[in-house]
């Protein structure tokens, strides 16, 4: 399989990490929208009435500081560093826009998915009063 075929197979929606988070939220009884367009952003999970959004980031694709996110590809290093840098810049811009518009944001990293406290963290984020500043990374 050549590189372009591999890259075409990488999904941006309905990924395994996204399905895990959705399953946890559904188990808590929450209703949400998927990929709703808000300003120039499209968070993975949106609670419109609460003005809360969840982004589920792959550690490699979004440049997380964990072991998987810090991994550097062996080929085309310049391209990948620039690509991940653009992703980080876009993420930062979108999150800033949403926060200025009064939205509360939570980022769930791929490496956090199997932590035992993830469900508790999601529940606290969704239930937190609108006046509180709830921004988790």
ChimeraX commands (.cxc) that place a marker at each C-alpha (Angstrom):
marker #1 position 0.00,0.00,0.00 radius 0.5
marker #1 position 1.50,3.33,-0.95 radius 0.5
marker #1 position 1.66,6.35,1.34 radius 0.5
marker #1 position -1.18,8.29,-0.31 radius 0.5
marker #1 position -3.52,5.31,0.04 radius 0.5
marker #1 position -2.63,5.06,3.73 radius 0.5
marker #1 position -3.26,8.76,4.26 radius 0.5
marker #1 position -6.62,8.60,2.46 radius 0.5
marker #1 position -7.66,5.89,4.91 radius 0.5
marker #1 position -7.11,8.16,7.93 radius 0.5
marker #1 position -10.52,9.38,9.04 radius 0.5
marker #1 position -11.27,12.78,10.49 radius 0.5
marker #1 position -14.72,11.87,11.83 radius 0.5
marker #1 position -16.14,8.88,13.67 radius 0.5
marker #1 position -12.68,7.76,14.79 radius 0.5
marker #1 position -12.14,5.12,17.47 radius 0.5
marker #1 position -11.16,7.74,20.11 radius 0.5
marker #1 position -14.27,9.74,19.24 radius 0.5
marker #1 position -16.50,6.66,19.56 radius 0.5
marker #1 position -15.01,5.88,22.98 radius 0.5
marker #1 position -15.81,9.37,24.30 radius 0.5
marker #1 position -19.31,9.29,22.79 radius 0.5
marker #1 position -19.97,5.94,24.44 radius 0.5
marker #1 position -18.94,7.34,27.84 radius 0.5
marker #1 position -21.13,10.43,27.39 radius 0.5
marker #1 position -24.09,8.32,26.28 radius 0.5
marker #1 position -23.63,6.04,29.30 radius 0.5
marker #1 position -24.02,9.17,31.46 radius 0.5
marker #1 position -27.26,9.98,29.63 radius 0.5
marker #1 position -26.04,13.07,27.81 radius 0.5
marker #1 position -27.43,14.19,24.47 radius 0.5
marker #1 position -25.09,16.02,22.12 radius 0.5
marker #1 position -24.48,16.95,18.51 radius 0.5
marker #1 position -21.59,15.79,16.37 radius 0.5
marker #1 position -19.34,18.12,14.38 radius 0.5
marker #1 position -21.64,21.14,14.55 radius 0.5
marker #1 position -20.15,24.15,12.81 radius 0.5
marker #1 position -19.60,26.93,15.37 radius 0.5
marker #1 position -17.91,30.05,14.05 radius 0.5
marker #1 position -15.00,28.62,12.05 radius 0.5
marker #1 position -14.61,25.53,14.24 radius 0.5
marker #1 position -16.20,22.14,14.10 radius 0.5
marker #1 position -15.78,20.45,17.50 radius 0.5
marker #1 position -16.20,16.68,17.67 radius 0.5
marker #1 position -18.96,16.90,20.30 radius 0.5
marker #1 position -21.18,19.90,20.99 radius 0.5
marker #1 position -23.62,20.68,23.81 radius 0.5
marker #1 position -25.33,23.66,22.17 radius 0.5
marker #1 position -27.63,24.59,25.05 radius 0.5
marker #1 position -24.78,24.57,27.52 radius 0.5
marker #1 position -22.33,26.29,25.12 radius 0.5
marker #1 position -19.78,23.55,25.66 radius 0.5
marker #1 position -17.67,21.71,23.12 radius 0.5
marker #1 position -15.30,18.77,23.22 radius 0.5
marker #1 position -12.40,18.28,20.84 radius 0.5
marker #1 position -10.94,14.77,20.66 radius 0.5
marker #1 position -7.37,15.04,19.45 radius 0.5
marker #1 position -5.04,12.36,18.19 radius 0.5
marker #1 position -1.72,12.84,19.96 radius 0.5
marker #1 position 0.41,12.58,16.81 radius 0.5
marker #1 position -1.80,14.72,14.55 radius 0.5
marker #1 position -2.20,17.55,17.06 radius 0.5
marker #1 position 1.31,17.53,18.55 radius 0.5
marker #1 position 0.60,16.47,22.13 radius 0.5
marker #1 position 3.54,16.38,24.52 radius 0.5
marker #1 position 3.09,12.67,25.35 radius 0.5
marker #1 position 5.25,9.82,24.04 radius 0.5
marker #1 position 3.07,9.21,20.99 radius 0.5
marker #1 position 2.68,12.90,20.17 radius 0.5
marker #1 position 6.40,13.59,20.46 radius 0.5
marker #1 position 7.21,10.85,17.95 radius 0.5
marker #1 position 8.89,12.15,14.80 radius 0.5
marker #1 position 8.35,10.27,11.53 radius 0.5
marker #1 position 11.47,8.80,9.95 radius 0.5
marker #1 position 10.75,10.19,6.49 radius 0.5
marker #1 position 9.63,13.61,5.27 radius 0.5
marker #1 position 10.40,15.11,8.69 radius 0.5
marker #1 position 10.20,18.71,7.45 radius 0.5
marker #1 position 6.76,18.12,5.93 radius 0.5
marker #1 position 5.37,16.44,9.05 radius 0.5
marker #1 position 6.70,19.05,11.46 radius 0.5
marker #1 position 5.15,21.80,9.33 radius 0.5
marker #1 position 1.85,19.87,9.03 radius 0.5
marker #1 position 1.58,19.28,12.78 radius 0.5
marker #1 position 2.58,22.90,13.43 radius 0.5
marker #1 position -0.27,24.09,11.17 radius 0.5
marker #1 position -2.68,21.78,13.01 radius 0.5
marker #1 position -1.61,23.20,16.37 radius 0.5
marker #1 position -1.97,26.77,15.10 radius 0.5
marker #1 position -5.45,26.05,13.70 radius 0.5
marker #1 position -6.52,24.34,16.95 radius 0.5
marker #1 position -5.31,27.28,19.02 radius 0.5
marker #1 position -7.10,29.80,16.78 radius 0.5
marker #1 position -10.38,27.88,16.82 radius 0.5
marker #1 position -10.36,27.36,20.58 radius 0.5
marker #1 position -9.57,31.03,21.20 radius 0.5
marker #1 position -12.47,32.10,18.94 radius 0.5
marker #1 position -14.89,29.79,20.73 radius 0.5
marker #1 position -13.79,30.94,24.18 radius 0.5
marker #1 position -14.16,34.60,23.18 radius 0.5
marker #1 position -17.69,33.76,22.05 radius 0.5
marker #1 position -18.48,32.35,25.50 radius 0.5
marker #1 position -18.00,28.64,24.84 radius 0.5
marker #1 position -16.37,26.29,27.34 radius 0.5
marker #1 position -13.91,23.88,25.75 radius 0.5
marker #1 position -12.53,20.50,26.76 radius 0.5
marker #1 position -9.78,18.73,24.89 radius 0.5
marker #1 position -9.57,14.97,25.24 radius 0.5
marker #1 position -6.25,13.56,24.05 radius 0.5
marker #1 position -6.00,10.08,22.58 radius 0.5
marker #1 position -3.54,9.06,25.33 radius 0.5
marker #1 position -6.13,9.92,28.02 radius 0.5
marker #1 position -8.85,7.63,26.71 radius 0.5
marker #1 position -8.17,4.68,28.97 radius 0.5
marker #1 position -7.62,6.58,32.18 radius 0.5
marker #1 position -10.07,5.48,34.87 radius 0.5
marker #1 position -11.12,9.06,35.69 radius 0.5
marker #1 position -12.09,10.06,32.13 radius 0.5
marker #1 position -15.82,9.53,32.67 radius 0.5
marker #1 position -15.71,11.58,35.87 radius 0.5
marker #1 position -13.79,14.33,34.08 radius 0.5
marker #1 position -16.31,14.41,31.21 radius 0.5
marker #1 position -19.24,14.49,33.64 radius 0.5
marker #1 position -17.67,17.37,35.61 radius 0.5
marker #1 position -17.10,19.34,32.41 radius 0.5
marker #1 position -20.66,18.90,31.16 radius 0.5
marker #1 position -22.27,19.57,34.54 radius 0.5
marker #1 position -20.14,22.55,35.56 radius 0.5
marker #1 position -22.13,25.75,35.86 radius 0.5
marker #1 position -21.85,28.15,32.93 radius 0.5
marker #1 position -20.26,30.83,35.10 radius 0.5
marker #1 position -17.28,28.64,35.99 radius 0.5
marker #1 position -14.19,28.61,33.83 radius 0.5
marker #1 position -13.86,25.00,32.76 radius 0.5
marker #1 position -11.02,24.51,30.34 radius 0.5
marker #1 position -9.22,21.21,30.53 radius 0.5
marker #1 position -6.24,20.01,28.60 radius 0.5
marker link #1:1,2 radius 0.2
marker link #1:2,3 radius 0.2
marker link #1:3,4 radius 0.2
marker link #1:4,5 radius 0.2
marker link #1:5,6 radius 0.2
marker link #1:6,7 radius 0.2
marker link #1:7,8 radius 0.2
marker link #1:8,9 radius 0.2
marker link #1:9,10 radius 0.2
marker link #1:10,11 radius 0.2
marker link #1:11,12 radius 0.2
marker link #1:12,13 radius 0.2
marker link #1:13,14 radius 0.2
marker link #1:14,15 radius 0.2
marker link #1:15,16 radius 0.2
marker link #1:16,17 radius 0.2
marker link #1:17,18 radius 0.2
marker link #1:18,19 radius 0.2
marker link #1:19,20 radius 0.2
marker link #1:20,21 radius 0.2
marker link #1:21,22 radius 0.2
marker link #1:22,23 radius 0.2
marker link #1:23,24 radius 0.2
marker link #1:24,25 radius 0.2
marker link #1:25,26 radius 0.2
marker link #1:26,27 radius 0.2
marker link #1:27,28 radius 0.2
marker link #1:28,29 radius 0.2
marker link #1:29,30 radius 0.2
marker link #1:30,31 radius 0.2
marker link #1:31,32 radius 0.2
marker link #1:32,33 radius 0.2
marker link #1:33,34 radius 0.2
marker link #1:34,35 radius 0.2
marker link #1:35,36 radius 0.2
marker link #1:36,37 radius 0.2
marker link #1:37,38 radius 0.2
marker link #1:38,39 radius 0.2
marker link #1:39,40 radius 0.2
marker link #1:40,41 radius 0.2
marker link #1:41,42 radius 0.2
marker link #1:42,43 radius 0.2
marker link #1:43,44 radius 0.2
marker link #1:44,45 radius 0.2
marker link #1:45,46 radius 0.2
marker link #1:46,47 radius 0.2
marker link #1:47,48 radius 0.2
marker link #1:48,49 radius 0.2
marker link #1:49,50 radius 0.2
marker link #1:50,51 radius 0.2
marker link #1:51,52 radius 0.2
marker link #1:52,53 radius 0.2
marker link #1:53,54 radius 0.2
marker link #1:54,55 radius 0.2
marker link #1:55,56 radius 0.2
marker link #1:56,57 radius 0.2
marker link #1:57,58 radius 0.2
marker link #1:58,59 radius 0.2
marker link #1:59,60 radius 0.2
marker link #1:60,61 radius 0.2
marker link #1:61,62 radius 0.2
marker link #1:62,63 radius 0.2
marker link #1:63,64 radius 0.2
marker link #1:64,65 radius 0.2
marker link #1:65,66 radius 0.2
marker link #1:66,67 radius 0.2
marker link #1:67,68 radius 0.2
marker link #1:68,69 radius 0.2
marker link #1:69,70 radius 0.2
marker link #1:70,71 radius 0.2
marker link #1:71,72 radius 0.2
marker link #1:72,73 radius 0.2
marker link #1:73,74 radius 0.2
marker link #1:74,75 radius 0.2
marker link #1:75,76 radius 0.2
marker link #1:76,77 radius 0.2
marker link #1:77,78 radius 0.2
marker link #1:78,79 radius 0.2
marker link #1:79,80 radius 0.2
marker link #1:80,81 radius 0.2
marker link #1:81,82 radius 0.2
marker link #1:82,83 radius 0.2
marker link #1:83,84 radius 0.2
marker link #1:84,85 radius 0.2
marker link #1:85,86 radius 0.2
marker link #1:86,87 radius 0.2
marker link #1:87,88 radius 0.2
marker link #1:88,89 radius 0.2
marker link #1:89,90 radius 0.2
marker link #1:90,91 radius 0.2
marker link #1:91,92 radius 0.2
marker link #1:92,93 radius 0.2
marker link #1:93,94 radius 0.2
marker link #1:94,95 radius 0.2
marker link #1:95,96 radius 0.2
marker link #1:96,97 radius 0.2
marker link #1:97,98 radius 0.2
marker link #1:98,99 radius 0.2
marker link #1:99,100 radius 0.2
marker link #1:100,101 radius 0.2
marker link #1:101,102 radius 0.2
marker link #1:102,103 radius 0.2
marker link #1:103,104 radius 0.2
marker link #1:104,105 radius 0.2
marker link #1:105,106 radius 0.2
marker link #1:106,107 radius 0.2
marker link #1:107,108 radius 0.2
marker link #1:108,109 radius 0.2
marker link #1:109,110 radius 0.2
marker link #1:110,111 radius 0.2
marker link #1:111,112 radius 0.2
marker link #1:112,113 radius 0.2
marker link #1:113,114 radius 0.2
marker link #1:114,115 radius 0.2
marker link #1:115,116 radius 0.2
marker link #1:116,117 radius 0.2
marker link #1:117,118 radius 0.2
marker link #1:118,119 radius 0.2
marker link #1:119,120 radius 0.2
marker link #1:120,121 radius 0.2
marker link #1:121,122 radius 0.2
marker link #1:122,123 radius 0.2
marker link #1:123,124 radius 0.2
marker link #1:124,125 radius 0.2
marker link #1:125,126 radius 0.2
marker link #1:126,127 radius 0.2
marker link #1:127,128 radius 0.2
marker link #1:128,129 radius 0.2
marker link #1:129,130 radius 0.2
marker link #1:130,131 radius 0.2
marker link #1:131,132 radius 0.2
marker link #1:132,133 radius 0.2
marker link #1:133,134 radius 0.2
marker link #1:134,135 radius 0.2
marker link #1:135,136 radius 0.2
marker link #1:136,137 radius 0.2
view
